[in-house]
């Protein structure tokens, strides 16, 4: 959890690790009704209007009411009494950064895309402009993630184009999808085996097969039987072999609509 200084009179939270990193959060009053989101944020923070507009395009500004919260992207957006406005800014994030998301499989109901290392599968509170999910939304209007790949990992991500397809594919994902990774771990390992260790009190199982010695480190093929965030890194840490590099390279399952056997191999 990030810590810092909260100023309730302005609604600005400044993070202790970087005085330029801040979160603006406030509830609109009746006297604010009809004002622009941009203008109100500028009044309550040190951020310029041009930067705020860029943050809106990037996905770093949200507007909420009665439990619903949506990203605000248009500079002309207006507020209503009771709206909660939040704006997140981190100067370490490059707002001009972009990634090439190659589509590996095309279907009417879903697509499989290659997420590069460094790109996000989904956005964060700081924005979603460089995420795969936003890329698909722009081109397909609707995007529903079936799986996720950690930021530092390159690998295939399945995105459904409606909620029904997402549900069907996620049911398949739990039991009927083969997921393999190529990993370089620190230290020497031999043979094959399994690592079973709970993450957040949930069962997790990783299978591995050592492929090659790399001057004291080891190239390993990994299969995920379960799938939790950072599972591979956590499991290999537990057996004393820190992960140095990781890449998702093989995805295999049957298309529930066409019944075609899909094999995505990025090896």
C-alpha positions in Angstrom: 0.0 0.0 0.0 1.4 3.4 -1.0 1.8 6.0 1.7 2.0 9.7 1.6 0.4 13.0 2.7 -3.4 13.5 2.4 -4.8 17.0 2.2 -8.6 16.7 2.7 -9.2 20.4 2.0 -8.0 19.9 -1.6 -8.5 16.2 -2.1 -4.9 15.7 -3.1 -2.8 12.8 -2.0 1.0 13.1 -2.5 3.1 10.0 -2.3 6.0 10.0 0.0 8.3 8.2 -2.4 7.9 11.0 -5.1 6.5 14.4 -4.4 5.5 14.7 -8.0 3.4 11.6 -7.9 -0.1 12.3 -6.8 -3.8 11.2 -6.6 -6.5 13.8 -6.8 -9.8 12.6 -5.3 -12.9 14.6 -4.5 -16.7 14.6 -4.4 -18.4 17.2 -6.6 -20.7 19.7 -4.9 -23.9 21.2 -6.2 -21.9 24.4 -7.0 -19.6 22.3 -9.2 -22.5 21.0 -11.4 -21.9 21.7 -15.1 -18.2 22.4 -14.7 -15.5 20.5 -16.7 -13.7 17.6 -15.1 -10.4 19.2 -16.4 -11.1 22.5 -14.7 -11.9 21.0 -11.3 -8.8 18.8 -11.2 -6.6 21.7 -12.2 -8.1 23.8 -9.4 -7.3 21.1 -6.8 -3.9 20.0 -7.9 -0.5 21.2 -9.3 -1.3 19.5 -12.7 -1.6 21.6 -15.8 -4.8 21.4 -17.9 -2.8 20.1 -20.9 -1.3 17.2 -18.7 -4.8 16.4 -17.3 -6.2 16.1 -20.8 -3.4 13.8 -21.7 -4.0 11.7 -18.5 -7.7 11.5 -19.5 -6.8 10.1 -23.0 -4.4 7.8 -21.3 -7.1 6.5 -18.9 -5.8 8.0 -15.7 -9.0 9.9 -14.8 -12.2 8.3 -13.5 -15.7 9.7 -12.7 -18.0 7.7 -10.4 -21.5 7.9 -9.1 -23.6 5.4 -7.0 -20.9 2.8 -7.1 -20.2 3.0 -10.8 -16.8 4.2 -12.0 -15.8 4.9 -15.6 -12.7 6.3 -17.2 -13.2 9.8 -18.5 -11.5 10.4 -21.8 -13.1 13.5 -23.3 -11.8 16.9 -22.3 -15.4 18.4 -22.5 -16.7 15.9 -19.9 -18.9 17.7 -17.3 -19.6 16.8 -13.6 -22.8 16.5 -11.7 -23.5 17.0 -8.0 -22.2 13.9 -6.1 -19.8 12.7 -8.7 -16.5 11.3 -7.4 -13.6 12.4 -9.5 -10.2 10.7 -9.3 -7.0 11.5 -11.2 -3.8 9.5 -10.9 -0.4 10.8 -12.1 3.0 9.1 -11.9 5.8 11.0 -13.7 7.7 7.8 -14.2 5.1 6.5 -16.7 5.8 7.5 -20.2 2.5 8.7 -21.7 3.9 8.5 -25.2 4.9 4.8 -24.9 3.3 2.3 -27.2 3.5 -1.4 -28.1 2.7 -3.5 -31.1 0.1 -6.1 -30.2 0.2 -8.8 -32.9 -3.0 -10.8 -33.4 -2.2 -14.5 -33.5 -5.6 -16.0 -33.9 -8.8 -14.5 -35.4 -12.4 -15.5 -34.6 -15.8 -13.8 -34.5 -16.0 -14.4 -30.8 -12.5 -13.9 -29.5 -8.9 -13.2 -30.5 -5.5 -14.3 -29.3 -2.9 -11.5 -29.1 0.8 -11.5 -28.4 1.5 -9.2 -25.4 5.1 -7.9 -25.5 7.2 -7.9 -22.3 6.8 -4.5 -20.6 3.2 -4.0 -21.8 0.2 -4.5 -19.5 -2.6 -7.0 -20.1 -5.0 -4.6 -18.5 -4.8 -1.0 -17.3 -4.1 0.2 -13.8 -5.4 3.3 -11.9 -2.8 5.3 -13.7 -4.2 4.5 -17.1 -4.8 1.9 -19.8 -3.6 3.4 -23.0 -0.6 1.1 -23.4 -2.5 -2.0 -22.3 -3.6 -4.9 -24.6 -7.2 -4.6 -23.4 -7.5 -1.0 -24.4 -5.9 -1.8 -27.8 -8.7 -4.3 -28.4 -11.4 -2.0 -27.1 -10.4 0.7 -29.6 -10.6 -1.8 -32.5 -13.4 -4.1 -31.4 -15.4 -1.8 -29.0 -15.8 -4.5 -26.4 -13.0 -6.5 -24.8 -13.2 -9.1 -22.0 -10.0 -10.8 -20.8 -9.9 -14.6 -20.5 -6.3 -14.8 -19.1 -3.6 -12.4 -18.1 0.1 -12.3 -18.6 2.3 -10.5 -16.1 3.8 -7.2 -17.3 7.4 -8.4 -17.5 6.4 -11.5 -19.6 5.9 -11.8 -23.3 3.1 -14.2 -24.1 -0.3 -14.9 -25.7 -3.5 -13.4 -24.2 -7.0 -14.5 -25.1 -9.5 -11.6 -25.4 -13.3 -12.3 -25.8 -15.5 -9.9 -27.6 -18.6 -10.4 -25.4 -19.2 -11.5 -21.8 -20.8 -14.8 -22.9 -17.7 -15.8 -24.9 -15.6 -14.8 -21.9 -17.5 -17.1 -19.6 -17.3 -20.0 -22.0 -13.5 -19.6 -22.6 -12.8 -19.1 -18.9 -14.5 -22.4 -18.1 -12.3 -24.1 -20.7 -9.2 -22.2 -19.4 -9.4 -23.9 -16.0 -9.2 -27.5 -17.2 -8.7 -27.8 -20.9 -5.8 -25.5 -21.9 -2.1 -26.4 -22.1 0.1 -23.5 -21.0 3.9 -23.7 -21.2 6.7 -21.3 -20.5 10.4 -21.1 -21.1 12.2 -19.9 -18.0 15.9 -19.3 -17.1 16.5 -19.8 -13.4 19.5 -19.0 -11.3 21.6 -22.0 -10.3 21.9 -25.6 -11.6 18.9 -27.8 -11.8 18.4 -31.3 -13.3 15.6 -33.6 -14.3 11.9 -32.8 -13.9 9.4 -32.4 -11.1 6.5 -30.6 -9.6 6.2 -27.7 -7.2 3.1 -27.5 -5.1 2.7 -24.4 -2.9 -0.3 -22.4 -1.9 -0.6 -18.8 -3.0 -3.0 -16.6 -1.0 -4.4 -19.9 0.5 -5.2 -21.3 -2.9 -3.8 -24.5 -4.4 -1.1 -24.0 -7.0 0.9 -26.6 -9.0 3.7 -26.1 -11.4 5.4 -28.8 -13.4 8.9 -28.3 -14.9 11.4 -30.1 -17.1 15.1 -28.9 -17.1 16.3 -28.5 -20.7 19.9 -27.1 -20.6 22.7 -25.8 -18.4 23.6 -22.2 -19.1 26.9 -21.6 -17.4 25.6 -22.3 -13.9 22.0 -21.3 -14.6 19.3 -23.5 -16.1 16.9 -23.3 -19.0 13.6 -24.9 -17.9 10.3 -25.7 -19.6 7.4 -25.0 -17.2 3.7 -26.1 -17.4 1.1 -24.4 -15.2 -1.5 -26.8 -13.8 -3.1 -23.9 -11.8 -2.6 -20.2 -12.6 -2.0 -17.5 -10.0 -0.3 -14.1 -10.3 3.5 -14.5 -10.2 3.1 -18.3 -9.7 6.2 -19.3 -11.5 8.4 -16.7 -9.8 7.0 -17.6 -6.3 7.4 -21.4 -6.8 10.9 -21.3 -8.0 11.9 -18.9 -5.3 10.6 -21.5 -2.8 12.9 -24.2 -4.1 15.9 -21.8 -4.1 16.1 -20.9 -7.8 15.3 -17.3 -8.6 13.7 -16.7 -12.0 16.0 -14.6 -14.3 13.9 -14.6 -17.5 10.5 -15.9 -18.4 8.5 -16.2 -21.6 5.1 -17.7 -22.3 5.7 -19.7 -25.5 3.0 -22.3 -25.9 -0.8 -22.2 -25.7 -3.1 -25.0 -26.9 -6.8 -25.6 -26.7 -9.9 -26.4 -28.8 -11.9 -23.5 -30.1 -15.3 -24.0 -28.5 -17.1 -22.5 -31.5 -15.2 -23.9 -34.6 -13.9 -27.0 -32.7 -10.5 -26.3 -34.4 -7.5 -27.3 -32.4 -5.6 -24.0 -31.7 -1.8 -24.2 -31.1 0.0 -21.0 -30.5 3.7 -21.6 -30.2 6.1 -18.6 -29.8 9.2 -20.7 -29.5 
